[in-house]
Amino acid sequence: MIPRACACSGSASTCAWVTPSSAGAHRDLWIRRAQEMLKALQLPAEAVVANDPFFGRGGRMLAASQREQALKFELVVPITSVDHPTACASCNHHQDTFERAFEIRDARGSLAHSACVGFGLERIVLALFKHHGVTVDGWPMPVRATLGV
């Protein structure tokens, strides 16, 4: 997936997800928003706990920890397989991973926390073709209206 993502940087007054709880709340908000977006496209999306593709022996421990703490969720849609649906969006709470690495601090001087959301636009297009056909004129009217086509 080539994620299209947005980020916020700034002080605690301009960026709401600098604390552990607000970063998690931001991630949870975007899980709901992504579900609503995919539902508006009449795609059968499901939010599932996921992990980043860590490598090696240490990576397996990092992946297990990420899943155990439910830090990352993917919104998956069946495209090529019902048993192995495709991630079309990803919502992640990084805790202070990047902030430790780059010394990003909040207005009080504490390490900040961060969260992100990414959308695989090409995967969403493939899901639209899979579930509605390759002829846009044949797609359900509510989907076409949502997309403005």
N, CA, C and O of each residue as an XYZ file, in Angstrom:
596
protein
N       0.856     -1.171      0.000
C       0.000      0.000      0.000
C       0.896      1.225      0.000
O       1.863      1.294      0.758
N       0.579      2.180     -0.839
C       1.235      3.483     -0.821
C       0.272      4.393     -0.069
O      -0.683      4.901     -0.656
N       0.514      4.605      1.232
C      -0.474      5.352      2.007
C      -0.472      6.828      1.662
O       0.579      7.424      1.426
N      -1.644      7.403      1.635
C      -1.796      8.851      1.542
C      -2.159      9.265      2.956
O      -3.212      8.871      3.458
N      -1.326     10.036      3.598
C      -1.525     10.333      5.016
C      -1.429     11.826      5.258
O      -0.911     12.574      4.429
N      -1.931     12.241      6.397
C      -1.780     13.628      6.803
C      -1.180     13.641      8.201
O      -1.345     12.693      8.969
N      -0.493     14.708      8.517
C       0.162     14.807      9.820
C      -0.035     16.207     10.362
O      -0.297     17.145      9.609
N       0.091     16.340     11.649
C       0.013     17.633     12.312
C       1.274     17.815     13.135
O       1.730     16.890     13.806
N       1.817     18.983     13.081
C       2.942     19.277     13.969
C       2.656     20.622     14.607
O       1.990     21.474     14.019
N       3.152     20.798     15.782
C       2.920     22.053     16.470
C       2.877     21.847     17.966
O       3.237     20.782     18.468
N       2.445     22.850     18.665
C       2.395     22.783     20.122
C       1.150     22.021     20.559
O       0.287     21.684     19.748
N       1.082     21.764     21.839
C      -0.065     21.044     22.383
C      -1.363     21.790     22.106
O      -2.424     21.174     22.012
N      -1.288     23.112     21.975
C      -2.511     23.871     21.725
C      -2.987     23.740     20.286
O      -4.172     23.944     20.022
N      -2.099     23.404     19.340
C      -2.508     23.297     17.942
C      -2.574     21.867     17.461
O      -3.128     21.606     16.393
N      -2.033     20.945     18.209
C      -1.993     19.551     17.772
C      -2.530     18.691     18.910
O      -1.895     18.574     19.958
N      -3.699     18.089     18.703
C      -4.426     17.459     19.802
C      -3.877     16.121     20.253
O      -4.318     15.613     21.284
N      -2.935     15.521     19.534
C      -2.543     14.169     19.912
C      -1.107     14.086     20.392
O      -0.316     13.299     19.872
N      -0.770     14.891     21.377
C       0.576     14.842     21.920
C       0.661     14.045     23.209
O       1.761     13.713     23.650
N      -0.466     13.733     23.824
C      -0.459     12.925     25.045
C      -0.835     11.491     24.679
O      -1.424     11.263     23.622
N      -0.505     10.520     25.536
C      -0.883      9.130     25.231
C      -2.379      8.961     24.969
O      -2.771      8.294     24.012
N      -3.212      9.561     25.817
C      -4.661      9.371     25.643
C      -5.181     10.104     24.418
O      -6.065      9.592     23.731
N      -4.658     11.288     24.126
C      -5.165     12.016     22.962
C      -4.673     11.390     21.662
O      -5.385     11.434     20.659
N      -3.475     10.808     21.652
C      -2.996     10.111     20.450
C      -3.871      8.893     20.174
O      -4.239      8.632     19.029
N      -4.200      8.155     21.222
C      -5.086      7.003     21.060
C      -6.478      7.425     20.616
O      -7.088      6.760     19.779
N      -6.987      8.522     21.166
C      -8.309      9.021     20.786
C      -8.314      9.465     19.325
O      -9.296      9.261     18.613
N      -7.221     10.068     18.886
C      -7.105     10.494     17.486
C      -7.143      9.270     16.563
O      -7.844      9.269     15.551
N      -6.392      8.241     16.919
C      -6.392      7.008     16.132
C      -7.799      6.406     16.086
O      -8.264      6.001     15.020
N      -8.476      6.348     17.231
C      -9.819      5.775     17.297
C     -10.832      6.587     16.478
O     -11.714      6.016     15.837
N     -10.701      7.913     16.502
C     -11.562      8.774     15.701
C     -11.411      8.441     14.216
O     -12.398      8.366     13.485
N     -10.163      8.241     13.780
C      -9.935      7.965     12.365
C     -10.331      6.546     11.976
O     -10.632      6.296     10.809
N     -10.338      5.621     12.914
C     -10.888      4.289     12.608
C     -12.365      4.451     12.260
O     -12.836      3.903     11.263
N     -13.093      5.203     13.082
C     -14.526      5.424     12.829
C     -14.748      6.174     11.517
O     -15.627      5.812     10.735
N     -13.955      7.214     11.276
C     -14.111      7.987     10.037
C     -13.822      7.126      8.805
O     -14.548      7.195      7.813
N     -12.780      6.327      8.867
C     -12.441      5.457      7.731
C     -13.559      4.445      7.490
O     -13.911      4.168      6.344
N     -14.118      3.893      8.572
C     -15.240      2.962      8.424
C     -16.425      3.654      7.753
O     -17.069      3.077      6.877
N     -16.711      4.885      8.162
C     -17.820      5.634      7.566
C     -17.559      5.908      6.088
O     -18.468      5.795      5.265
N     -16.321      6.268      5.750
C     -15.988      6.542      4.346
C     -16.174      5.297      3.485
O     -16.778      5.360      2.414
N     -15.658      4.179      3.953
C     -15.764      2.950      3.170
C     -17.206      2.447      3.123
O     -17.627      1.855      2.129
N     -17.957      2.680      4.191
C     -19.383      2.313      4.192
C     -20.142      3.156      3.170
O     -21.025      2.642      2.484
N     -19.811      4.436      3.059
C     -20.452      5.307      2.077
C     -20.175      4.830      0.656
O     -20.960      5.095     -0.254
N     -19.062      4.128      0.465
C     -18.729      3.553     -0.839
C     -19.310      2.138     -0.990
O     -19.048      1.450     -1.977
N     -20.093      1.725     -0.005
C     -20.724      0.399      0.033
C     -19.690     -0.718     -0.120
O     -19.891     -1.686     -0.853
N     -18.572     -0.548      0.602
C     -17.535     -1.578      0.637
C     -17.599     -2.285      1.979
O     -17.733     -1.626      3.010
N     -17.508     -3.607      1.996
C     -17.602     -4.374      3.249
C     -16.288     -4.341      4.031
O     -15.521     -5.304      4.023
N     -16.047     -3.235      4.693
C     -14.800     -3.050      5.434
C     -14.949     -3.500      6.878
O     -16.009     -3.354      7.487
N     -13.874     -4.045      7.409
C     -13.836     -4.478      8.802
C     -12.537     -3.962      9.425
O     -11.469     -4.073      8.823
N     -12.633     -3.401     10.628
C     -11.443     -2.958     11.358
C     -10.865     -4.146     12.117
O     -11.565     -4.794     12.895
N      -9.583     -4.427     11.888
C      -8.916     -5.545     12.553
C      -7.595     -5.074     13.148
O      -6.937     -4.188     12.604
N      -7.215     -5.676     14.270
C      -5.915     -5.383     14.871
C      -4.840     -5.866     13.915
O      -4.962     -6.939     13.323
N      -3.788     -5.073     13.764
C      -2.734     -5.403     12.809
C      -1.371     -5.053     13.402
O      -1.267     -4.565     14.528
N      -0.349     -5.312     12.625
C       1.000     -4.907     13.027
C       1.778     -4.483     11.791
O       1.450     -4.869     10.668
N       2.802     -3.692     12.014
C       3.684     -3.282     10.933
C       4.570     -4.460     10.551
O       4.751     -5.381     11.347
N       5.121     -4.441      9.348
C       5.959     -5.566      8.896
C       7.382     -5.491      9.456
O       8.328     -5.184      8.731
N       7.519     -5.770     10.734
C       8.840     -5.816     11.352
C       9.569     -7.067     10.875
O       8.935     -8.071     10.547
N      10.884     -7.011     10.835
C      11.655     -8.127     10.303
C      12.592     -8.716     11.347
O      12.988     -8.045     12.300
N      12.938     -9.981     11.147
C      13.891    -10.656     12.020
C      13.269    -11.098     13.323
O      12.075    -10.917     13.565
N      14.111    -11.682     14.156
C      13.652    -12.218     15.437
C      13.114    -11.129     16.350
O      12.053    -11.281     16.955
N      13.848    -10.036     16.446
C      13.375     -8.899     17.250
C      12.088     -8.323     16.693
O      11.226     -7.857     17.437
N      11.969     -8.361     15.368
C      10.773     -7.849     14.722
C       9.530     -8.630     15.092
O       8.449     -8.056     15.225
N       9.673     -9.940     15.261
C       8.515    -10.757     15.666
C       8.027    -10.333     17.049
O       6.825    -10.327     17.316
N       8.962     -9.980     17.918
C       8.576     -9.518     19.257
C       7.883     -8.155     19.167
O       6.889     -7.915     19.852
N       8.410     -7.266     18.320
C       7.786     -5.947     18.149
C       6.372     -6.091     17.577
O       5.441     -5.426     18.032
N       6.222     -6.959     16.581
C       4.906     -7.172     15.972
C       3.922     -7.727     16.998
O       2.778     -7.279     17.071
N       4.366     -8.699     17.788
C       3.490     -9.294     18.811
C       3.082     -8.240     19.840
O       1.925     -8.196     20.260
N       4.018     -7.401     20.242
C       3.732     -6.349     21.217
C       2.742     -5.334     20.647
O       1.819     -4.906     21.340
N       2.936     -4.952     19.388
C       2.039     -3.996     18.750
C       0.616     -4.550     18.683
O      -0.350     -3.825     18.923
N       0.495     -5.822     18.359
C      -0.833     -6.450     18.283
C      -1.437     -6.582     19.683
O      -2.615     -6.289     19.887
N      -0.628     -7.022     20.637
C      -1.117     -7.220     22.008
C      -1.651     -5.916     22.598
O      -2.648     -5.920     23.319
N      -0.986     -4.798     22.290
C      -1.409     -3.497     22.811
C      -2.481     -2.841     21.936
O      -2.970     -1.759     22.262
N      -2.843     -3.485     20.836
C      -3.846     -2.957     19.892
C      -3.512     -1.525     19.487
O      -4.349     -0.626     19.568
N      -2.268     -1.336     19.050
C      -1.817     -0.006     18.643
C      -2.174      0.313     17.197
O      -2.369      1.478     16.849
N      -2.261     -0.710     16.351
C      -2.528     -0.503     14.936
C      -3.775     -1.273     14.510
O      -3.966     -2.436     14.865
N      -4.609     -0.592     13.744
C      -5.783     -1.218     13.150
C      -5.747     -0.980     11.649
O      -5.340      0.085     11.185
N      -6.175     -1.980     10.902
C      -6.335     -1.831      9.464
C      -7.797     -2.042      9.124
O      -8.475     -2.865      9.737
N      -8.275     -1.296      8.147
C      -9.605     -1.526      7.615
C      -9.420     -2.354      6.370
O      -8.857     -1.899      5.374
N      -9.908     -3.588      6.441
C      -9.674     -4.550      5.374
C     -10.964     -4.792      4.584
O     -12.069     -4.770      5.125
N     -10.776     -5.022      3.286
C     -11.889     -5.277      2.364
C     -11.509     -6.486      1.511
O     -10.390     -6.548      1.002
N     -12.409     -7.436      1.346
C     -12.107     -8.551      0.445
C     -11.964     -8.044     -0.994
O     -12.890     -7.452     -1.547
N     -10.804     -8.283     -1.585
C     -10.587     -7.918     -2.989
C     -10.230     -9.167     -3.776
O     -10.942     -9.543     -4.708
N      -9.132     -9.812     -3.405
C      -8.750    -11.049     -4.098
C      -9.112    -12.282     -3.296
O      -9.097    -13.395     -3.823
N      -9.443    -12.091     -1.998
C      -9.731    -13.232     -1.141
C     -10.596    -12.809      0.038
O     -10.347    -11.778      0.664
N     -11.602    -13.603      0.333
C     -12.414    -13.365      1.524
C     -11.625    -13.753      2.774
O     -11.734    -13.102      3.813
N     -10.828    -14.825      2.663
C     -10.045    -15.307      3.798
C      -8.881    -14.385      4.150
O      -8.459    -14.331      5.305
N      -8.362    -13.663      3.161
C      -7.230    -12.752      3.374
C      -7.557    -11.404      2.745
O      -7.027    -11.059      1.689
N      -8.449    -10.629      3.410
C      -8.844     -9.343      2.834
C      -7.666     -8.367      2.789
O      -6.666     -8.537      3.487
N      -7.810     -7.364      1.965
C      -6.754     -6.388      1.700
C      -6.918     -5.154      2.573
O      -8.024     -4.631      2.710
N      -5.823     -4.686      3.163
C      -5.849     -3.454      3.960
C      -6.024     -2.262      3.021
O      -5.230     -2.064      2.102
N      -7.068     -1.474      3.262
C      -7.329     -0.277      2.456
C      -7.097      1.000      3.251
O      -7.017      2.085      2.674
N      -6.990      0.880      4.560
C      -6.688      2.023      5.422
C      -5.976      1.491      6.666
O      -6.149      0.336      7.055
N      -5.186      2.346      7.269
C      -4.421      1.960      8.451
C      -4.433      3.113      9.445
O      -4.219      4.268      9.077
N      -4.687      2.786     10.711
C      -4.723      3.787     11.783
C      -3.814      3.286     12.903
O      -4.006      2.190     13.429
N      -2.829      4.098     13.259
C      -1.763      3.629     14.127
C      -1.480      4.623     15.251
O      -1.423      5.830     15.018
N      -1.303      4.116     16.463
C      -0.833      4.920     17.602
C       0.619      4.519     17.822
O       0.909      3.384     18.198
N       1.523      5.456     17.584
C       2.958      5.160     17.657
C       3.519      5.205     19.071
O       4.682      4.862     19.284
N       2.722      5.616     20.026
C       3.188      5.928     21.366
C       4.270      7.009     21.224
O       4.034      8.006     20.541
N       5.438      6.849     21.841
C       6.472      7.895     21.721
C       7.664      7.427     20.879
O       8.774      7.937     21.034
N       7.434      6.464     19.995
C       8.516      5.877     19.197
C       9.282      6.926     18.405
O      10.506      7.002     18.515
N       8.595      7.731     17.616
C       9.267      8.722     16.784
C       9.750      9.905     17.615
O      10.772     10.521     17.315
N       9.001     10.203     18.650
C       9.352     11.339     19.493
C      10.648     11.079     20.254
O      11.450     11.991     20.449
N      10.855      9.817     20.691
C      12.132      9.456     21.316
C      13.272      9.575     20.315
O      14.337     10.111     20.623
N      13.031      9.068     19.119
C      14.084      9.067     18.090
C      14.460     10.478     17.657
O      15.628     10.748     17.375
N      13.483     11.379     17.600
C      13.741     12.725     17.083
C      13.582     13.815     18.137
O      13.569     15.003     17.811
N      13.458     13.404     19.422
C      13.351     14.351     20.529
C      12.217     15.359     20.321
O      12.410     16.566     20.466
N      11.048     14.851     19.984
C       9.873     15.713     19.805
C       9.160     15.796     21.145
O       8.747     14.784     21.712
N       9.026     17.004     21.634
C       8.453     17.212     22.966
C       7.245     18.124     22.892
O       7.098     18.923     21.968
N       6.376     17.984     23.899
C       5.208     18.846     23.955
C       5.581     20.159     24.631
O       6.742     20.381     24.974
N       4.595     21.024     24.821
C       4.839     22.351     25.384
C       5.403     22.288     26.804
O       6.057     23.232     27.247
N       5.160     21.188     27.523
C       5.673     21.036     28.891
C       7.065     20.420     28.916
O       7.679     20.326     29.980
N       7.572     20.000     27.761
C       8.879     19.371     27.697
C       8.854     17.859     27.779
O       9.907     17.222     27.754
N       7.663     17.270     27.878
C       7.543     15.814     27.918
C       7.595     15.260     26.494
O       7.240     15.945     25.535
N       8.043     14.007     26.375
C       8.000     13.370     25.064
C       6.563     13.307     24.586
O       5.672     12.892     25.327
N       6.340     13.714     23.359
C       5.003     13.689     22.782
C       4.675     12.275     22.320
O       5.564     11.431     22.215
N       3.427     12.022     22.050
C       2.953     10.786     21.438
C       2.349     11.160     20.096
O       1.947     12.305     19.890
N       2.284     10.205     19.188
C       1.727     10.508     17.868
C       0.863      9.361     17.377
O       0.926      8.237     17.875
N       0.060      9.688     16.387
C      -0.815      8.725     15.727
C      -0.891      9.118     14.258
O      -0.623     10.265     13.898
N      -1.254      8.172     13.424
C      -1.387      8.493     12.006
C      -2.506      7.689     11.383
O      -2.978      6.700     11.945
N      -2.919      8.133     10.216
C      -3.889      7.419      9.402
C      -3.377      7.450      7.972
O      -2.833      8.457      7.518
N      -3.554      6.348      7.273
C      -3.165      6.293      5.871
C      -4.219      5.552      5.074
O      -4.834      4.605      5.565
N      -4.420      5.985      3.851
C      -5.388      5.356      2.956
C      -4.666      4.850      1.721
O      -3.897      5.588      1.104
N      -4.903      3.607      1.357
C      -4.363      3.044      0.125
C      -5.358      3.312     -1.002
O      -6.242      2.498     -1.269
N      -5.206      4.457     -1.654
C      -6.195      4.870     -2.649
C      -6.315      3.874     -3.796
O      -7.413      3.604     -4.282
N      -5.166      3.325     -4.229
C      -5.236      2.353     -5.328
C      -5.956      1.083     -4.881
O      -6.611      0.432     -5.695
N      -5.850      0.727     -3.625
C      -6.549     -0.447     -3.107
C      -8.047     -0.183     -3.002
O      -8.857     -1.076     -3.249
N      -8.409      1.029     -2.640
C      -9.826      1.386     -2.578
C     -10.431      1.332     -3.978
O     -11.557      0.865     -4.147
N      -9.694      1.804     -4.981
C     -10.175      1.729     -6.361
C     -10.373      0.270     -6.777
O     -11.386     -0.074     -7.385
N      -9.398     -0.586     -6.445
C      -9.550     -2.013     -6.765
C     -10.768     -2.609     -6.057
O     -11.488     -3.424     -6.633
N     -10.996     -2.199     -4.805
C     -12.167     -2.692     -4.065
C     -13.460     -2.225     -4.730
O     -14.423     -2.987     -4.818
N     -13.485     -0.975     -5.199
C     -14.665     -0.477     -5.906
C     -14.932     -1.308     -7.163
O     -16.073     -1.686     -7.429
N     -13.883     -1.591     -7.931
C     -14.048     -2.412     -9.131
C     -14.525     -3.819     -8.773
O     -15.411     -4.365     -9.431
N     -13.944     -4.397     -7.742
C     -14.310     -5.759     -7.333
C     -15.779     -5.845     -6.913
O     -16.495     -6.766     -7.305
N     -16.215     -4.874     -6.113
C     -17.546     -4.959     -5.518
C     -18.652     -4.305     -6.345
O     -19.827     -4.621     -6.162
N     -18.281     -3.387     -7.264
C     -19.301     -2.679     -8.042
C     -19.126     -2.819     -9.553
O     -19.976     -2.359    -10.316
N     -18.040     -3.447     -9.991
C     -17.804     -3.607    -11.419
C     -16.886     -2.525    -11.971
O     -16.601     -1.529    -11.305
N     -16.434     -2.738    -13.188
C     -15.462     -1.795    -13.771
C     -16.138     -0.663    -14.539
O     -15.465      0.271    -14.976
N     -17.445     -0.732    -14.709
C     -18.177      0.335    -15.387
C     -18.810      1.239    -14.337
O     -19.767      0.855    -13.664
N     -18.267      2.432    -14.210
C     -18.720      3.356    -13.164
C     -20.208      3.666    -13.307
O     -20.900      3.839    -12.304
N     -20.704      3.736    -14.528
C     -22.130      4.032    -14.734
C     -23.041      2.971    -14.109
O     -24.212      3.243    -13.845
N     -22.519      1.777    -13.871
C     -23.294      0.704    -13.262
C     -23.210      0.663    -11.746
O     -23.874     -0.160    -11.115
N     -22.413      1.527    -11.154
C     -22.269      1.538     -9.694
C     -23.541      2.065     -9.040
O     -24.282      2.827     -9.661
N     -23.802      1.674     -7.803
C     -24.982      2.197     -7.086
C     -24.945      3.731     -7.037
O     -23.886      4.332     -6.857
N     -26.102      4.339     -7.198
C     -26.195      5.808     -7.198
C     -25.594      6.440     -5.942
O     -24.888      7.442     -6.058
N     -25.848      5.891     -4.729
C     -25.258      6.518     -3.548
C     -23.719      6.536     -3.596
O     -23.097      7.490     -3.128
N     -23.111      5.488     -4.159
C     -21.663      5.439     -4.283
C     -21.194      6.496     -5.275
O     -20.237      7.224     -5.011
N     -21.876      6.578     -6.423
C     -21.505      7.577     -7.435
C     -21.689      8.985     -6.891
O     -20.884      9.872     -7.175
N     -22.741      9.195     -6.113
C     -22.972     10.520     -5.525
C     -21.877     10.872     -4.523
O     -21.398     12.006     -4.489
N     -21.481      9.887     -3.705
C     -20.403     10.116     -2.739
C     -19.124     10.532     -3.444
O     -18.412     11.425     -2.985
N     -18.836      9.875     -4.566
C     -17.615     10.158     -5.306
C     -17.747     11.335     -6.277
O     -16.751     11.819     -6.815
N     -18.971     11.785     -6.491
C     -19.191     12.887     -7.411
C     -19.009     12.498     -8.866
O     -18.587     13.313     -9.687
N     -19.337     11.223     -9.191
C     -19.218     10.777    -10.587
C     -20.560     10.301    -11.125
O     -20.651      9.890    -12.282
